[in-house]
Amino acid sequence: MSVATLPSLILSVEPPPAVTPAAATPDFHTRPWVHARAIGGVAALGLAAGLAGQTEALARAPAGLAVGAGVVLLATPALIVGHQFLGMKAAPASLVSAVADAFARAGIVALGGAPAVLWLAATSEMGPTLGVLGLLGIGAFALCRVIANLYDVERAAGGAIEGATGFALVWTGLAALIGLRLLYTFAF
């Protein structure tokens, strides 16, 4: 083999494409005590509405926990299946994390509102009414937070934002209907 034929034997190899870091998922609450505080907040809001000698309202105090658990258990599987059916890119674990974060934040807000409901329950007859309105407000806050979280998760995964927003709105409507039905069942 001569030196003149050596360059023709060398293969040209292109460098590999630049490695890009994986899309960072939004930073959701992952500590267990945050979820315990959130559950305690929803329970405290229901108990605060039921105090001040109103035994009927006290019997309905766990309604907030039942509604939150029902929405998560009944609507989240539909979220995951619909998300995969539409070919969106976010991982199912990210979707569940987004929903859990929204309900954890709503529970923390409920914990902050429980003293005001307790004060009104002790000083007036508005406790149960304000408790139900508080649960509705907390539910609306949670559903708005879910929309924002799902949007962030899909954007971080590189998916279509328009599809994610529309799907999040449809899923939120389903979750709201389930929550309202459960609230009606447990509170009235």
N, C-alpha and C positions, 0 to 999 in steps of 0.2 A: 504494500500500500504506500503510495507516495504522499508526500506532504501536500501536494496540490489537490488531492481529493479529500483531504481531511475536513475542510470547511463544509463540504457538501454533506458530510455525515453527521454534523452537529445539528441537533434538533433545536428549533427555536421554541422556547417555552415562555408563554406570557405570564406575567405575575398574577397571582390570584386577586380577585377584587378586594377592595379595602373592606375590612371587617367593620360593620356598624354595630354599635351596641343595641341590644334588644330595647324595644320601646318600654320605657319605664311606666309601670302601672301607677295609678294614683295612690297616694299614701292614705290608706284607710286605717281605722282603729283596729288593732289586732290584739290588744291586751284584754284578757278575760275580765278584768275588773271594770273596764269600760262598758262591756255588755251587761254585767251584773248591775252596775249603776243605772244603766238605761232601763232595764227591767224593773228595778226598784223605783225609778221615776214614774213609770206608767202605773205601777201598783200604788204608789203614794198619791198620785193624782186621783185615782179611783177611791182610795180610802178616805182622802181628805173630803171628797164630795159626799161620802156616805156618813161622815161623823156628825156630831151635834144632835144625837138622839134620833136620827132618822133611820129606823131599822130597815125600811124597805130599800132605801138607797144603799145602806151598808151591805145588804144582801146582793146588790148589783155591782158592788165595787170591783170585783175581778173582771168586769166586762172589757176594760181596756186591754188587759193581758190576753183575754180570749180573742179579741178582735185582731190585735197585732200578730198573735201566733197563727190565727186562721188565715190572715192575708199572706203571711210568709209561707205557710205550708201549702196553701191552695193555689196561690198565684205564681210563686217562684218557679215551679216546674214548667208552667206554661211559658214563662219568660225564657227559660233555657231551651226548650224545644222549639219555640218560635224563632228564637235568635239563630239557632243552627239551621232551621228550615229555610230561612231567608238568606243564608250564606254569609252572615256577618262574621267578622274576624275575631272578636273578643272571646277569650277562653271561658268555659262555663264557671270555673272557679273565680274568675274575675267578676262575673255577673253576680254570683252569690255574695261575694265580698262587697260589691256595690250596694246590694239590697241590705245586707247586714249593717253596713256603715250608716245608711240612711235611717234605719230604725234605731240604731244606737244613738245617733244624734237627736232624733225625735224624743227618745226616752230621757235624755239628759235635759232637753228643754222642758219636758213634762215635770221632771224633778225640780226645776227652777220655778215652775208655776204652781206646784202643789201647796206651798205655804199661803199664797194668796187665796186659793180655793178653800183651804182649811180655815183661814180667817173669816171668809164670807160664810162658810158653812156654820161656824160657831156664832156669828153675830147676826145672821139673817136666814131667811128661808131659800136663799139663792144657791146654796151649795150644790145640790144635785143638778140643777139646770146649768150652772157654770161648769160643773164637772163634765157633763155631756158635751157642752160647747167646747170645753178645753180638749176633750178627746177628739172631737171633729177637727179642731184647729191643729192639733198635733198630727193627726192623720194627713191633713192637707200639707203640712210642712214635710212630713216623711215622704209623701208622694212627689213633691217638688224636688226634694233632695235626691230621690231615686232617679228622676229624669236627668238631673245634672251629673250624677255619678255614672249612669249608663252612657251618657254622652262622652264623659271623660275616658271611660274604659274603652269604648269603641275607637275614639280618636287615638288613644295610646297604642291600640293594636293595629292602626293603619286602615281601619275600615271606613266605609262611606258614612259621613256624618249625617247626611240628609236621611238616609234610611234608619240610622240609629235613633234620631230624634223622633221620627214618625212612629217607629215601633215602640219607643219608650212611652210616648203619649198614649198609644193604644193599650199597652200593657198597664199603664197607670190607671186608665179608665176602668179596665177589668178589675184591678186591685181595689179601686175605690168602691166599685159596686159590691164586691165581696165584703169589704170592710163595713159599708153601710148596712148591708143585710145582716151581718153578724152583730153589729152594734144594736140594730133594731131587735134582734132575737134576744140578746143578753141584757139589754138595758130597759126594755119596755115590756 
